Amino acid sequence: MRTLTLLIGCLATGFSLPAGAGGQYQLGDVKQAIEQSFWQELYSQGGHTLYCGQPFSRGDGTLSASPIYSSKQLKSALRCITDRQCTIMNPRYPYITADLHNYYPSLARVELVRRNAQFAELSNDIDSRFSDIGCELKTSFQSFEPRDDAKGNIARAIFYMHVEYDLPIYGPVAMYKAWHRLDPPDEQERVRNDRIEALQGIRNRFIDDPALVDTEIVD
């Protein structure tokens, strides 16, 4: 089924299957993946936002599906500008952008700050703009440091995108490895991995076996 779905997508764009392609091939429409698979299925019972740990019962206008590997980074890696151009140049693009492993719930107000920023470790004080909700984020010009409980999730999502889609890692690999060790997979992340597999047919291997980071990710 996965191969058939990708073949149909590739035929539609006039490209053939890339040899040894990884990643997911079941969700090829990012809007539908977010509106239906992400909010209505993956988070149908609610959950917690990644960056602030705020509980929510359902998706609404105060929330956003935050891509860990951002659209800007993806287009830079693929050397394209528009979605149409990216799809013509790389028929995997719609599947990459729709991959649920790359998305986490975020407060929309936090996503506005995070959207064009690079993950980093910062020495400045916690951003007071989010003190009203007790959210411990550090920000500076185009840099963003999440709370410790989110760091491992972020690192494993980035490692997944790197390995499955052969994308570069933006930022210090050693930092992400340290975040991975600081915040190992918990039960919530493992359950999410199970649910995503049911929706798109592929797991994040670094959640299943954290030790793979040391053998598959090169500094």
N, C-alpha and C positions, 0 to 999 in steps of 0.2 A: 504493500500500500504506500509506504513512504517513497519508494523508487518510482511508482506509477505517478504519484502526485507531482514529484519533481519533473518527471519526463513531460507531463502535460504543460507545466509552467515553462519549461525550456523550449518546447515546441512552439508555444505561443510567442516567445520572444526571438525565435530563430536560432537558438543556441543548443548545443549538445551538453550532455551531462559532464561535469568536470570529473576527471579520474580521481577516485578515492575521496570524494567529497564527504565531509562530515556534517555535523549540525542537524537541524530539524528540517523536514520537508512536508509537514502537514499543514502548517499555518503560513499562508502566503499573502495575507492582506492585513497590514498592521492595524488599520482602523477596526476591522472586525475582531482581530485578535485581542485588542485592548477592551473594546466595548462588550464583547461577548465572553471570550475565553478567560480574560483576566478578571474583570469585575463580576460577571454573572456566574462564572463557574469556579475559578481558582479562589476568589474571595467572596463567594456567595454567602458565607456565614460571617463575613467581616474579618477583622484581624487587627494588626498593629502597623502603624507607619514605620518605615525603616529608620529614618533619620532622627525622629523624636520619640518613637515608641508610644505614640498616641493611639488608644483603642478606637476602632470605628466599627459600626454594625453593617454599613453598606457604602458603596461608592456614591459620592455626590460631588457637588461643585466645589467643596472645600478640599478635595483630594485630587491627586494627579498620579498617573502611572509613570514613575521616574525611570528612564533608561540609565543604567549604570555606565555602560559604554555608550556615550552620547551620540546623537545623530551627527553632530559636527565632527566628532572623532571618526566615526564610521566613514563619512564622505571624504574626509581627509585621507584616511587609509586607502580607500578605493579610488581616490583621485577623480572624483566626480562632484558635481555641484547640485543638480536637481535630482529628485527621485526618479524621473523618467530617464535621465541620462545614466544614472547609477544602474538602473535595471537593464538598459541596453548594453552597457559595458560589462555588467556582471549579473547573469540571470539568477544568482543566489541572493541578490540584494533583498527582494521582498521577504524571503524566508529569514534572513538575518535580522531585519528590522522588526519582524513579528515574533521573534523568539522570546518566549515568556521567562526564560531563565535570566534575561537581561533586565527585567522590570520589577520594581518594588513599589508598593504604595507610599506616597509621600504627601504631606500637606502641601497644597498648591502654593502657599506663601513661602514655604521652604524651597520648593522646586524653582521658583523664580530666581532665588539666589544661587541655587546649585546648578542650574541649567547650563551655563557657559563657563563654569569653573572647573578647575583641575583638582582632583583629590591630592591632599598634601598634609604634612604635619606642620602645625603652626605654633608659634610661641606666644601669640597675642591672646588676650582674654576672650572668654566666651562672648559671643555676639549677643548684645543686650536686646536686640530686636525680637528675640524669641523667649525672653525671660518670663513672659506672662504665661507660657505653657510649660515652663521648666525644661526647655530643650537645650541641651548642652552642645552647641555647635560653635566652631571657630571659623571665621571667614576673614579673608582679606581680598585684595584686588585679584579676581579670577582664581582664587584658591579657596578650598573648602575642606575642613577637617570634621568628619562626623563623630558622634559619640562612640565610645569604645565598643558598645554592644552591636554596632552596625558594621564595624570595620572588617570582620571576617566575611560577612555576607558579600560585601562589596568586592573584596579581593577574590573570592571564589567565582563570582560572576564575571569578573574581568579575565581570570584564568580560563574559564570556560569559553568565553568569546575568542580568546587568543588561540586556544587549541582547536576548537571545533571549526572556526572560520579563518584560521591563519591570519588573524589581525594583530597588529603591533600592540604592545602594552605601553600606554602613555603614562609616564610617571615612573618613579623608582621601583623596580621589581623587588628589591630588598625590602622596601617599605611595605609593599603588599604582602610579601611573605611573612613579615613580622605581624601584620594585621591578622593574617590567617592563623598564626599561632596564638595571638592574643585572644582571639574570639573564635574558638573552634565551633563546628556545626552543633547546633542544639536540636532538640526534638522538633521544634517548630520549623526549622529549616529542612529537616529530613522529611517531615510530612509534606511540606510544600514541594519538595523534590519528587515525591511519589505522585502528587496531584498533577504536576507539570508533565511527568512522563505519561500519565493517562490522557492528557490533552494533546500532546504533540509528539509522543513516542520516543523521547530521549531524555536521559538524566544528566545531571551535573556530576561528573565522576569525582570531583574534588570534595563534594559533600559526602559521597559514599565512602571514599578512601582518602582522607586528608593527607596521608603520607605521599600521595602521588605528586603533590606540589614540589617535593624535593627532587623527584626524578624527571618530571615532565616540563617544569618551568625553569628556564635557564636565566641566571642573573645577567 
